[in-house]
Amino acid sequence: MGTFLGGVDEIATGSLNLFFPVPSCERKARGVHDAPPSDRTERRFDGPYGRAYDAAVTSPVVRRGFDLVSGGTSTLANLDDLARRAYAAAPDEALLDIPCGAFASLELAKWVPRTGRVVGADLSAGMLRAAEARRVRLAPAYPVELVRADATKLPFDDDEFGAVLSINGLHCMPDAAAVLAEVARVLRPGGAFVLSTFVDVGGVLGRVAFRAYRWAGVLPVPPPSHAEFARMLDAAGFDVEERLSGRTLVALACRRRGTGGH
Ligand SMILES: C[S@@+](CC[C@H](N)C(=O)[O-])C[C@H]1O[C@@H](n2cnc3c(N)ncnc32)[C@H](O)[C@@H]1O
């Protein structure tokens, strides 16, 4: 195994290879996708914004503050419940956190007992470095893997995961429908999909917030309306089991339609 030197080329490998570069022929043999070229959102999260976001999202005090100024929708305040719900959904099966960012969910759900592996995937090399630091700090809480990947082209097998978690990530991607289709592909039938995302930035406050996020390079496209988002989930093959919280930053517990062998 090699030593990780911090270069993006080395990090752009695949499962478990983030800090242990492998030759490209080996990568091809494993069918691991190279990460796509940088885009604005990736650069945004590679920099100080990504670190600031992670510090905020893992601080209960800051989350409660954001929650109050955004109308008390409680999605941010109860983000730990959201993460725990996904981690507990299929504890002996693999869980995917997409996009994992700096792996805030490891922090939020670290006391949930589970034996299945926890896989974090994200496009930002900077966020993945922070995720690796967190993995080391929290080790050996879970068997953790980190993968640099585009959420629309995940380097995983069909039905590989028993649960998928997506915190505040869909709205950072221009083609949320393609991401949902990919999540449905890698999640086994009957598997749990727990997510939070911006939907319908209605109202003056919502529109101002959307413009600010857009200007900051965090939101590439306007979030869908509630009805559009419901259609997108349905088209991807998800049933919404429970609306957990939120008016604009909604948290939902979904299940992939169909029955699996688990
Ligand atoms: C707001 S952060 C959320 C991260 C994490 N879920 C959390 O709550 O800490 C959004 C993340 O989406 C990632 N991202 C943006 N576009 C992506 C894509 N196409 N594929 C994978 N990750 C992407 C960014 O790098 C960033 O880490």
PDBQT file of the ligand as one rigid body, heavy atoms in Angstrom, charges set to zero:
ROOT
HETATM    1  C1  LIG A 301     -24.094  20.558   1.932  1.00  0.00    +0.000 C 
HETATM    2  S1  LIG A 301     -22.895  19.294   1.705  1.00  0.00    +0.000 S 
HETATM    3  C2  LIG A 301     -23.623  17.945   2.565  1.00  0.00    +0.000 C 
HETATM    4  C3  LIG A 301     -22.582  16.940   3.001  1.00  0.00    +0.000 C 
HETATM    5  C4  LIG A 301     -23.041  15.961   4.100  1.00  0.00    +0.000 C 
HETATM    6  N1  LIG A 301     -24.204  15.204   3.703  1.00  0.00    +0.000 N 
HETATM    7  C5  LIG A 301     -23.302  16.701   5.372  1.00  0.00    +0.000 C 
HETATM    8  O1  LIG A 301     -24.466  17.020   5.666  1.00  0.00    +0.000 OA
HETATM    9  O2  LIG A 301     -22.336  17.008   6.071  1.00  0.00    +0.000 OA
HETATM   10  C6  LIG A 301     -23.114  18.858   0.001  1.00  0.00    +0.000 C 
HETATM   11  C7  LIG A 301     -22.038  17.918  -0.535  1.00  0.00    +0.000 C 
HETATM   12  O3  LIG A 301     -22.403  17.527  -1.858  1.00  0.00    +0.000 OA
HETATM   13  C8  LIG A 301     -21.211  17.231  -2.553  1.00  0.00    +0.000 C 
HETATM   14  N2  LIG A 301     -21.521  17.137  -3.980  1.00  0.00    +0.000 N 
HETATM   15  C9  LIG A 301     -21.932  18.121  -4.809  1.00  0.00    +0.000 A 
HETATM   16  N3  LIG A 301     -22.170  17.635  -6.038  1.00  0.00    +0.000 NA
HETATM   17  C10 LIG A 301     -21.912  16.290  -5.978  1.00  0.00    +0.000 A 
HETATM   18  C11 LIG A 301     -21.988  15.220  -6.918  1.00  0.00    +0.000 A 
HETATM   19  N4  LIG A 301     -22.384  15.422  -8.173  1.00  0.00    +0.000 N 
HETATM   20  N5  LIG A 301     -21.659  13.983  -6.509  1.00  0.00    +0.000 NA
HETATM   21  C12 LIG A 301     -21.259  13.747  -5.227  1.00  0.00    +0.000 A 
HETATM   22  N6  LIG A 301     -21.159  14.721  -4.292  1.00  0.00    +0.000 NA
HETATM   23  C13 LIG A 301     -21.487  15.986  -4.659  1.00  0.00    +0.000 A 
HETATM   24  C14 LIG A 301     -20.293  18.366  -2.141  1.00  0.00    +0.000 C 
HETATM   25  O4  LIG A 301     -18.948  18.064  -2.383  1.00  0.00    +0.000 OA
HETATM   26  C15 LIG A 301     -20.633  18.495  -0.652  1.00  0.00    +0.000 C 
HETATM   27  O5  LIG A 301     -19.737  17.759   0.152  1.00  0.00    +0.000 OA
ENDROOT
TORSDOF 0
